[in-house]
Amino acid sequence: MIEVCPEPEVDVDDSRFSSAHQQRRNACFCYRATLDELLADDVMEPVLRTAGYEPDEFREMMTEMARNLVATRLKLAQQ
């Protein structure tokens, strides 16, 4: 779970919601799904195929991108 919950980037008039509903809504913004959870969603497979990707191919591409980002951050931190 994320220790510091970022504020949503969407302006919503919360005044009409109960405080319990507001807390549930805020909790939704604090949860970051894993790549496996995203790819397991029924909607993702047809979306990926429409974009020209197979789910496994997309997973590999995202994993490689994450590795590159980590390597870049490490290099920048060492400078």
C-alpha positions in Angstrom: 0.0 0.0 0.0 1.2 3.5 -0.7 2.2 5.4 2.5 1.4 8.8 1.2 -1.7 8.9 -0.8 -1.5 11.4 -3.7 -4.4 13.7 -4.3 -6.5 12.7 -7.3 -5.9 14.9 -10.3 -9.7 15.3 -10.9 -11.8 18.1 -9.4 -14.9 16.6 -7.8 -17.5 18.3 -5.7 -17.3 16.1 -2.6 -20.0 18.1 -0.7 -22.8 15.9 -1.9 -21.1 12.6 -0.7 -21.1 11.2 2.8 -17.8 11.1 4.6 -17.8 7.3 4.3 -18.2 7.5 0.6 -15.4 10.1 0.4 -13.1 7.8 2.3 -13.9 4.9 0.0 -13.3 7.1 -3.0 -10.0 8.3 -1.7 -8.9 4.7 -1.0 -9.5 3.9 -4.7 -6.9 6.5 -5.7 -4.4 5.1 -3.2 -4.3 1.6 -4.7 -1.9 0.9 -7.5 -2.7 -2.2 -9.4 0.2 -4.5 -10.4 0.9 -5.2 -14.1 -0.5 -8.7 -13.7 -3.7 -7.4 -12.2 -4.1 -4.9 -15.1 -3.5 -7.6 -17.7 -5.9 -10.0 -16.0 -8.7 -7.5 -16.5 -11.2 -8.7 -19.1 -11.1 -5.4 -20.9 -7.3 -5.3 -21.4 -6.9 -8.2 -23.8 -9.2 -6.8 -26.6 -7.7 -3.3 -26.0 -4.1 -4.6 -26.4 -5.0 -6.7 -29.5 -6.6 -3.6 -31.0 -3.4 -1.8 -30.4 -1.5 -4.6 -32.0 -0.1 -6.3 -28.9 -0.5 -9.7 -27.3 -0.7 -9.6 -23.5 2.6 -11.5 -23.0 4.3 -9.2 -25.5 2.9 -6.1 -23.7 4.1 -7.6 -20.3 7.6 -8.0 -21.7 7.7 -4.5 -23.1 6.5 -3.0 -19.8 9.0 -5.0 -17.8 11.8 -3.9 -20.0 10.7 -0.3 -19.8 10.6 -0.5 -16.0 14.1 -1.9 -15.9 15.3 0.9 -18.1 13.7 3.5 -15.9 15.3 2.0 -12.8 18.7 1.9 -14.5 18.3 5.6 -15.6 17.3 6.7 -12.1 20.3 4.9 -10.6 22.7 6.6 -13.1 21.2 10.0 -12.3 21.5 9.4 -8.6 25.2 8.5 -8.9 26.0 11.8 -10.7 
